[in-house]
Amino acid sequence: QVQLVESGGGLVQPGGSLRLSCAASGFTSDNYVIGWFRQAPGKERGGVSCIYSREGFTYYADSVKGRFTISRDDDKNTVYLQMNDLKPEDTAVYYCAAANIMSSIRVYSICVQGGPYDDWGQGTQVTVSS
């Protein structure tokens, strides 16, 4: 079973930046997708961004395009979400998730449709407030 541990959340003022980390372990292959999601109080969980393990494919929700950047460090088995120009509406618990895939043709659908993902982290709180 894949284990995912998020870190890097916190309190930041509007316009500030945070970098979230998703440390992953337990993969049985190098063919997978890592996604970032968020859930604000009273709202449904929604996809933020995703990245494919083998190629440079990345995906961003419209609400974060140009502000957030997803990247991976294969040596550290860690995926990062750099969040710049944060807004109060970015306040949420952020989760990372992993989807093991057999074929790269599934990458786009998993990212755009938000899943299905096999394993989830415990989440990290991001609060944007002055």
C-alpha positions in Angstrom: 0.0 0.0 0.0 1.2 3.4 -0.9 1.7 5.8 2.0 1.5 9.6 1.5 2.4 12.2 4.0 1.6 15.9 3.4 3.4 18.8 5.1 4.0 22.5 4.6 0.7 23.9 5.5 0.2 26.9 7.7 -1.2 30.4 8.1 -0.2 32.9 5.5 -1.3 36.4 4.6 -3.1 37.1 1.2 -0.5 37.4 -1.5 1.9 35.1 0.3 3.4 31.8 -0.6 3.6 28.3 0.7 5.1 25.1 -0.5 3.3 21.8 0.2 5.2 18.5 0.1 3.8 15.0 -0.4 6.3 12.4 0.6 5.4 9.0 -1.0 6.5 5.5 -0.3 5.4 2.0 -1.1 5.0 2.2 -4.9 5.4 -1.1 -6.7 5.9 0.5 -10.1 7.1 3.9 -11.4 3.9 4.4 -13.4 1.5 6.6 -11.3 -0.2 9.9 -11.0 0.0 12.1 -7.9 -2.8 14.6 -7.5 -3.4 17.5 -5.1 -6.9 18.2 -3.8 -8.4 20.6 -1.3 -11.5 20.8 0.8 -12.8 23.9 2.4 -15.3 23.8 5.3 -18.8 23.1 4.0 -17.6 22.4 0.4 -16.9 19.4 -1.6 -13.3 18.2 -2.2 -12.0 19.4 -5.5 -8.9 18.8 -7.6 -6.1 21.3 -7.7 -3.3 19.8 -9.7 -1.7 16.6 -10.7 1.5 15.2 -12.2 2.6 12.1 -14.0 5.5 10.1 -12.7 7.1 9.2 -16.0 6.8 12.3 -18.1 6.4 16.0 -17.8 2.6 16.1 -17.9 1.0 18.4 -15.4 -2.6 19.6 -14.9 -4.0 22.6 -13.0 -7.5 23.6 -12.1 -8.5 26.9 -13.6 -8.7 28.5 -10.2 -5.0 28.0 -9.6 -3.4 28.3 -13.0 -0.6 30.8 -13.0 -0.3 30.8 -9.2 0.4 27.2 -8.3 3.2 24.9 -9.7 3.4 21.2 -9.2 6.8 19.4 -9.4 8.4 16.2 -8.3 11.8 15.1 -6.9 12.2 11.5 -7.9 15.3 11.1 -5.7 13.2 12.1 -2.6 10.0 10.5 -3.8 8.3 13.7 -3.1 5.8 15.9 -5.0 5.6 19.6 -4.3 2.9 22.1 -4.7 4.3 25.7 -4.8 1.5 28.1 -4.1 2.0 31.8 -4.8 -0.2 34.8 -4.6 -2.5 33.0 -2.2 -6.0 34.2 -1.7 -8.5 33.7 1.2 -10.5 31.4 -1.1 -7.5 29.0 -1.2 -8.1 28.3 2.5 -8.7 24.5 2.8 -7.3 21.2 3.9 -5.0 20.1 1.1 -4.6 16.4 0.4 -2.3 14.5 -2.0 -3.4 11.2 -3.6 -1.8 8.5 -5.7 -3.2 6.5 -8.6 -1.3 3.5 -9.9 -1.9 3.1 -13.6 -1.1 0.5 -16.2 -1.1 2.8 -19.2 -0.2 6.4 -19.8 -3.5 6.9 -21.7 -5.3 7.1 -18.4 -3.2 10.0 -17.1 -5.2 12.8 -18.7 -8.6 11.4 -17.6 -7.4 10.8 -14.1 -6.2 14.3 -13.8 -9.1 16.1 -15.4 -11.8 13.9 -13.8 -10.2 13.9 -10.4 -9.6 10.2 -10.2 -10.0 7.5 -9.3 -7.2 7.5 -6.9 -6.0 4.6 -4.8 -4.4 6.1 -1.8 -4.7 9.4 0.1 -2.7 11.3 2.6 -4.0 12.7 5.9 -4.1 16.3 4.7 -2.5 19.6 5.7 -4.3 22.8 6.6 -3.7 26.0 4.6 -5.2 29.2 5.9 -4.9 32.4 4.0 -5.9 35.3 6.2 -4.8 38.8 7.2 
